[in-house]
Amino acid sequence: MQIKKETLQELNQQHLADHKKQFDFIALQIPNVENILQKLIAFQIAIPSWALGTGGTRFGRFPGGGEPSSLEEKIEDVGLLHSLNQSSGAISLHIPWDIPEDANAIKALAARYNLKFDAVNSNTFQDQPGQAFSYKYGSLQHVDANVRRQAIAHNIEVIKHGEALGSKALTVWLSDGSCFPGQLNFREAFKRTLESLQEIYKALPADWKIFIEYKAFEPNFYSMTVGDWGQSYLFSSKLGSKAYSLVDLGHHLPNANIEQIVSLLMMEDKLAGFHFNDSKYGDDDLTVGSIKPYQLFLIFKELVEGMDAKGLDHATDLAWMIDASHNVKDPLEDLLQSTEAIMIAYARALLVDATTLQQAQQENDVVKAQEILQSAFLTDVRPIIAEARMLSGGALRPLESFRVLNARGELIKVRGNKTLATGL
């Protein structure tokens, strides 16, 4: 489904007068509002190919109508999102869920929607039909060299698919670990994993990166071979300058200080970027900002401060992606909400008076430091984000526009009411 620019302009016109009042009011309070607008326009968040359909849990999955059943349809759906919010300009593929049959045709289709290909993701946490060796007891850590070689070969295959599409990074998330004490020799598992990653690292093109993602638990519940940011940092440090640690917000133990982790990884030039989601208990994969919006803001505060200190481009020097599972919502509506929450957190972080905050820190003025942060956090930046969207050709109100245009209904007309998205 493609939305005509004229259609969006007509929808925007209905809200333009109210928007102008709201934007003019907030713009008067922000001296560098034009600079913030340009940063928001440039900031793009990748959409994962596996998040475009209804997710599920071990207890069940309840797919909705009009879900994409091919890579081409997934690209069309990301194009729909991007036309509405102008902030979803990339798609991240999971192999083998989404193997392009014709890379050139897929690239051309993505270009029609003004989309790029973000990091490609390997999958050694599931056995695939016809697979010679099982990953039941791990992949890159496995005691059997045949299993390790199979997993290494898969990752190299994923790199080749990514090259053909113009991607520049490989994300490796391992479910490797153990469920019971004594099942695994921790040191030997780490060494085998490192040796396997080194083989994958050798296959990286010169201008590529490898992202090592960590997770505290699940599907293994006694140990994970890449269980926290320290282990990920160890791997990325030992691998070399093209290896980085990837932070998924839901992959930490409860109440972990993720903003501090982010700060330290940036300090060491080892932060790859983010998989955004939200959680109450574990890896819940809930809508970004739906549970802990203040934490999200604090993370972005560290990101903005760290990127500015190192002279990094906010839009391109780190990787930004949503990684969520939409069990009870329309997946596209959920992705619109998540993207909006990320943009809100980023915009608020741009409002933080870094100079005054640093002075308060030097003076040990705890109250003033808190007031500076909460002043930025409590600012309603939605009119600024809407203005950036409109300047880029998007909708003032993306979610409302999605519903007014009956986008899901139109997708059901084309794809049917009984469809199932590929992937998880």
C-alpha positions, 0 to 999 in steps of 0.5 A: 500500500502506497500513500500519495503525498497529496493524501497526506497533505490533505490529512495534515491540512485538517490539523495544521492550524492547531499544530502551528499554535502548538509548535510556535509556543514550544519553539519560542522556548527553545533557542536552537529549535531549527538545529533540533529539527534538522537532527530529528529529520536525519534520525532514522530507526530501522524496522526489523523484518520479523516485527511486521506480523503478530508475535507470540509467546510459548503459549500461542500466537494470534495472527491478524489479517493482512500480515506480510507473507513475503519479503516483498510485502514486508518491504511494502509495509516498512515503506508504508510506515516510513511514508507516515512518520519519515523516521523508518527509513531502513529495514533489518533482515533476519536470515534465513527467515527472509532470504532474498531470491533476487537481491537486485530486485529487492534493492530496487523495491526498497529504493522505491520506498526510499529504504536502506538495508540495516544490519543483517541478523543470523539465526543459530537459535533454531534448527532449520529444515534439512540442517545437518547438525542441531543447535540444541546444545549451542552453536558457536560454543558447541563441543562438536566442531561440526556444529561450530563449522555449520554455524560459522558457515551460516554467518558467512552466508548471511554476510554475503546476503547482506553485501548483495543488498548494501548492508554494512553490518552483521548482528550475532545474537547467540542463545548458547548457554546452559540450563543446569549446573555442570552442563557446561565448562564456562571457560571452554565455551567462551574460548570456542565461541571466540574462536568461532567468532574470529572465523566470522570476523575474518569474513567481514568485508573491509567496510563492515562491522559485527555487532555482538548482542548479549542477553542475561537469560532465555532460552538458557536459564543457568548461564548464557555464553554472551550473558551481559555487556561485559562478556560482549565487550570481551568478545568485541575487544578480542575480535578487533576494531570492527567488532562492537557490543549491541544493546537490546533494552530487554536483555538485562536483568531487572533494574539494570542501569542501562544508561551507565552501560551505554556511557561506558561502552561509548567511552571505550568506542565499543557501542554498536547501537540499540535494539529498542523495546520495553519491559516490565519483567524480562525480555518482554518486547513491549512497545518502546516507552510504554513502561519506562519512558524516563529510563529511555530518556536517560539512555538518550541523554547519555547517548547525546552527551557521548556522541557529541563528546566524540564528534559522532553523527547522531544519525549514522555512527550508531545503529538504531533499530526496534526489536519488539513482539506485538502480541495483542496490537496491530504490528504496524500501529505498534511500530508507529508508537515505538518510533514516536517514543524513540523520537520523543526521548531523543528530542528531549535529550537534545534539550538538556543543557549540558553545560549547566548540568556539568557545572551542577555536577562539578559543584555537587548540586544534586538538586539542580542536576535533577531539575535540569534533567526533569525539565527536559523530560517533562517538556512536550516535544511532540509538536517539534517532532510533528514539525520535523515529520511535516517538513520531511513530507510525513503525516502530522499524526501518523497513527491517526492517519493510519486509521483514517486511511483504513490501512489495515483494512486495505492490506486485508483486501489485498492479502486476505484475512488469514495470513501469517508473517514469516519469522517468529 
